[in-house]
Each structure stands twice: as structure tokens, then as C-alpha cells.
């Protein structure tokens, strides 16, 4: 049965599922509304890599680990230039960054990529729901003024056909061929560059993560990436 709790005081974020259930929270990242398939991720590290992983195209990621934001963000720990995830859901407020590699706090990074997120939700309850019943369609809304049209948010989630049949590869693939030379990362020098390849690999980009390309370069390959 749908769960519709009264809007708590100070709520600036809401998640509306297709079955009419409403989860309240606080908005983070960009203001606005986003629609997608609600999934979960149990990783304890790598939230920036997860948000930019092309395999999460069309999805809103529920993070089960509470300390999201603790290492900030940077320009290196990304799997694609344009983040593929449509939004994120957290249990706690974004953790303040404490890492020497941090270039920008997570909230500012989310805003720069126009990613809508929510904090303060019961992610344990939501994760159990996904585990038992499958990934639902949902709409998340960050409204700083605290005003929500719940009927519209629910209707949007209900009307969406979901990921089945969507050509997500075309959405995340590169548009033009390019050469990839970036190799493995080291603490002393950052990313290395492949300058003396022994093989030539053509990678068709159906949503290739940058780390796959880096591994190929580190294995001695010249990598040419082509669109799907």
C-alpha cells in the first residue's frame, strides 16, 4: 500500500514513487525535479565514480553508506565527463570534505552538473523495498520553498515507461571517435600517459567507463574509442 506521511516541517525534498508512496527529506544539489528508476548502491567509497558511471544512466541512486561527501570531489575520479545518474538519495546530510585531493564539495559539484538529490530519507526502508519488490519508478523534487505538487510528481512517475526498451547506449556513447592515452594513477604523479603502445585496440563506446580505457592503456594498448 502507498505510504503518504504528512510533510514534516523544514522538508525541502520529496520522493514520489509510481505507487503513490511519498518519502520526505531535504533537498541537496540542484533545485528542480528529476525522474528515473530508483536503485541502491552499497559501496563505502567511490561515490563520484558511481555518479558518473554510464551504467547508471536513467537511474536515481540510493546510497546505503551514510558518509557520502567525506572526500569531496575532484576532476580525476570520474568515469565519464557528463554524469549519467539522474539523481541521488542519502540518509544523512552531505559529509564535509576532508581529503587533500578534494577540489570541490559534493553539493557544489552536484549543482555544477545540475543533479538533483535528497538527504534525510530512511534509506534502509527504501532499500528493503527495492530488494523485495524491484526498482520502482520515482520522481525526486528539490524545492527550496518547501512547496510540492505531490499529485503531479506521482503522475509523472506513474506515466514514465521505465528503462525497458530505452536506447541508453546511444544516450551515454561518445559522439565522435577519439584517441585515449591516459593510463594508471599513482600517488606521486597522478595519471600516466601511454606513449609506447604495443597493441591497437578499438573500443566501441556502449557506455565505457574511463577506468576500462585506462586499464587498456596501462596494458600497453593504443586505444581508439568510437561511438556505438
ZIMO-V102436 format. One record per pair of residues at least 24 apart in sequence whose ideal C-beta (glycine too) atoms are under 10 Angstrom apart, sorted by the first residue. I is the first residue (numbers start at 1). J is the second residue. Records with the same first field share a line. If there is no record, write none. Layout:
I=J ; J
This chain:
2=154
3=125 ; 129
4=150 ; 154
7=146 ; 147 ; 148 ; 150
8=120 ; 146
9=146
10=120 ; 146
11=118 ; 120 ; 143 ; 146 ; 148
12=118 ; 119 ; 120 ; 141 ; 142 ; 143 ; 144 ; 145 ; 146 ; 147 ; 148
13=89 ; 116 ; 117 ; 118 ; 119 ; 120 ; 121 ; 140 ; 141 ; 142 ; 143 ; 144 ; 146 ; 148
14=118 ; 121 ; 139 ; 140 ; 141 ; 142 ; 143 ; 146 ; 148 ; 149 ; 150 ; 153
15=60 ; 62 ; 87 ; 89 ; 118 ; 121 ; 126 ; 136 ; 138 ; 139 ; 140 ; 141 ; 153 ; 157
16=137 ; 138 ; 139 ; 140 ; 141 ; 148 ; 149 ; 150 ; 151 ; 152 ; 153 ; 154 ; 155 ; 156 ; 157 ; 158
17=126 ; 129 ; 136 ; 137 ; 138 ; 139 ; 153 ; 154 ; 157 ; 158
18=136 ; 137 ; 138 ; 139 ; 154 ; 155 ; 156 ; 157 ; 158 ; 159 ; 160 ; 162
19=129 ; 133 ; 136 ; 137 ; 138 ; 154 ; 157 ; 158
20=150 ; 151 ; 154 ; 155 ; 157 ; 158
21=126 ; 129 ; 136 ; 138 ; 154 ; 157
22=148 ; 150 ; 153 ; 154
23=89 ; 118 ; 120 ; 121 ; 122 ; 123 ; 125 ; 126 ; 129 ; 138 ; 140
24=118 ; 120 ; 121 ; 122 ; 148
25=89 ; 90 ; 91 ; 93 ; 117 ; 118 ; 119 ; 120 ; 121 ; 122 ; 123 ; 140 ; 142
26=90 ; 93 ; 117 ; 118 ; 119 ; 120 ; 121 ; 142 ; 144 ; 146
27=116 ; 117 ; 118 ; 119 ; 120 ; 140 ; 141 ; 142 ; 143 ; 144 ; 146
28=68 ; 69 ; 87 ; 88 ; 89 ; 90 ; 93 ; 94 ; 106 ; 107 ; 110 ; 111 ; 115 ; 116 ; 117 ; 118 ; 119 ; 120 ; 142
29=87 ; 88 ; 94 ; 106 ; 107 ; 108 ; 109 ; 110 ; 111 ; 112 ; 113 ; 114 ; 115 ; 116 ; 117 ; 118 ; 119 ; 140 ; 142
30=87 ; 107 ; 110 ; 111 ; 112 ; 113 ; 114 ; 115 ; 116 ; 117 ; 142
31=111 ; 114 ; 116 ; 141 ; 142 ; 143 ; 144 ; 145
32=87 ; 114 ; 115 ; 116 ; 140 ; 141 ; 142 ; 143
33=87 ; 116 ; 139 ; 140 ; 141 ; 142 ; 143 ; 148 ; 149 ; 152 ; 153 ; 156
34=60 ; 85 ; 86 ; 87 ; 88 ; 114 ; 115 ; 116 ; 117 ; 138 ; 139 ; 140 ; 141 ; 142
35=60 ; 86 ; 87 ; 116 ; 137 ; 138 ; 139 ; 140 ; 141 ; 153 ; 156 ; 157 ; 159 ; 160
36=60 ; 61 ; 85 ; 86 ; 87 ; 116 ; 135 ; 137 ; 138 ; 139 ; 140 ; 157 ; 160 ; 162 ; 163
37=61 ; 86 ; 130 ; 134 ; 135 ; 136 ; 137 ; 138 ; 160 ; 162 ; 163 ; 164 ; 166
38=62 ; 86 ; 87 ; 89 ; 126 ; 127 ; 129 ; 130 ; 134 ; 135 ; 136 ; 137 ; 138 ; 139 ; 140 ; 157
39=85 ; 89 ; 127 ; 130 ; 134 ; 135 ; 136 ; 138 ; 163
40=64 ; 89 ; 123 ; 124 ; 126 ; 127 ; 128 ; 129 ; 130 ; 131 ; 135
41=65 ; 85 ; 88 ; 127
42=127
43=68
44=68
45=70 ; 71 ; 77
46=71 ; 77 ; 79
47=71 ; 73 ; 77 ; 88 ; 90 ; 94 ; 106
48=72 ; 73 ; 74 ; 76 ; 77 ; 78 ; 79 ; 83 ; 106 ; 109
49=77 ; 78 ; 79 ; 80 ; 209 ; 210 ; 211
50=79 ; 83 ; 84 ; 85 ; 88
51=78 ; 79 ; 80 ; 83 ; 84 ; 85 ; 87 ; 88 ; 106 ; 109 ; 110 ; 113 ; 115 ; 117
52=77 ; 78 ; 79 ; 80 ; 81 ; 82 ; 83 ; 84 ; 85 ; 113 ; 209 ; 210
53=78 ; 79 ; 80 ; 83 ; 84 ; 85 ; 172 ; 207 ; 209 ; 210 ; 211
54=79 ; 80 ; 82 ; 83 ; 84 ; 85 ; 168 ; 169 ; 171 ; 172 ; 173 ; 205 ; 206 ; 207 ; 208 ; 209 ; 210
55=79 ; 84 ; 85 ; 168 ; 172 ; 207 ; 209
56=83 ; 84 ; 85 ; 86 ; 88 ; 168 ; 172 ; 207
57=83 ; 84 ; 85 ; 86 ; 163 ; 166 ; 168 ; 169 ; 171 ; 172 ; 207
58=84 ; 85 ; 86 ; 160 ; 162 ; 163 ; 166 ; 168 ; 171 ; 172
59=84 ; 85 ; 86 ; 87 ; 88 ; 135 ; 138 ; 163 ; 168
60=85 ; 86 ; 87 ; 88 ; 89 ; 115 ; 116 ; 117 ; 118 ; 135 ; 136 ; 137 ; 138 ; 139 ; 140
61=85 ; 86 ; 87 ; 88 ; 89 ; 90 ; 117
62=87 ; 88 ; 89 ; 90 ; 91 ; 118 ; 121 ; 123 ; 124 ; 126 ; 127 ; 129 ; 130 ; 135 ; 138
63=88 ; 89 ; 90 ; 91 ; 92 ; 117 ; 119 ; 123 ; 127
64=89 ; 90 ; 91 ; 123 ; 124 ; 126 ; 127
65=90 ; 91 ; 92 ; 123
66=90 ; 91 ; 92 ; 93 ; 95 ; 123
67=91 ; 92 ; 94 ; 95
68=92 ; 93 ; 94 ; 95 ; 106 ; 117 ; 119
69=93 ; 94 ; 95 ; 96 ; 97 ; 98 ; 102 ; 105 ; 106 ; 107 ; 109 ; 110 ; 119
70=94 ; 95 ; 96 ; 97 ; 98 ; 99 ; 102 ; 106
71=95 ; 97 ; 98 ; 99 ; 100 ; 101 ; 102 ; 106
72=96 ; 97 ; 98 ; 99 ; 100 ; 101 ; 102 ; 103 ; 104 ; 105 ; 106 ; 108 ; 109
73=97 ; 99 ; 101 ; 102 ; 103 ; 104 ; 105 ; 106 ; 107 ; 108 ; 109 ; 110 ; 112 ; 113
74=99 ; 101 ; 102 ; 103 ; 104 ; 109
75=101 ; 103 ; 104 ; 109
76=101 ; 103 ; 182 ; 185 ; 190 ; 191 ; 210
77=101 ; 185 ; 210 ; 211
78=109 ; 209 ; 210 ; 211
79=207 ; 208 ; 209 ; 210 ; 211 ; 212 ; 213
80=172 ; 174 ; 205 ; 207 ; 208 ; 209 ; 210
81=174 ; 210
82=113 ; 171 ; 172
83=109 ; 110 ; 112 ; 113 ; 114 ; 115
84=168 ; 171 ; 172 ; 207 ; 209
85=113 ; 115 ; 117
86=115 ; 116 ; 138 ; 140
87=115 ; 116 ; 117 ; 118 ; 138 ; 139 ; 140 ; 141 ; 142
88=115 ; 116 ; 117 ; 118 ; 119 ; 140
89=117 ; 118 ; 119 ; 120 ; 121 ; 123 ; 126 ; 127 ; 138 ; 140
90=117 ; 118 ; 119 ; 120 ; 121 ; 123
91=119 ; 120 ; 121 ; 122 ; 123 ; 124 ; 126 ; 127
92=119 ; 120 ; 121 ; 123
93=119 ; 120
94=119
101=187 ; 190
110=142
115=142
116=140 ; 141 ; 142
117=142
118=142
135=162 ; 163
136=162
137=161 ; 162 ; 163
167=228
168=206 ; 207
169=204 ; 205 ; 206 ; 207 ; 227 ; 228
170=206 ; 207 ; 227 ; 228
171=207
172=205 ; 206 ; 207 ; 208 ; 228
173=204 ; 205 ; 206 ; 207 ; 208 ; 225 ; 226 ; 227 ; 228
174=203 ; 204 ; 205 ; 208 ; 225 ; 226 ; 227 ; 228
175=205 ; 227
176=225 ; 226 ; 227
177=202 ; 205 ; 224 ; 225 ; 226 ; 227
178=205 ; 223 ; 224 ; 225 ; 226 ; 227
179=222 ; 223 ; 224 ; 225
180=208 ; 210 ; 212 ; 213 ; 214 ; 216 ; 217 ; 221 ; 222 ; 223 ; 224 ; 225
181=213 ; 214 ; 217 ; 221 ; 222 ; 223
182=210 ; 211 ; 213 ; 214 ; 217 ; 218 ; 223
183=213 ; 214 ; 215 ; 216 ; 217 ; 218 ; 219 ; 220 ; 221 ; 223
184=211 ; 214 ; 215 ; 217 ; 218 ; 219
185=211 ; 214 ; 218
191=217 ; 218
192=217 ; 218
193=217
194=218 ; 219 ; 220 ; 221 ; 222 ; 223
195=222
196=220 ; 222
197=221 ; 222 ; 223
198=222
199=223
200=224
201=225
202=226
204=228
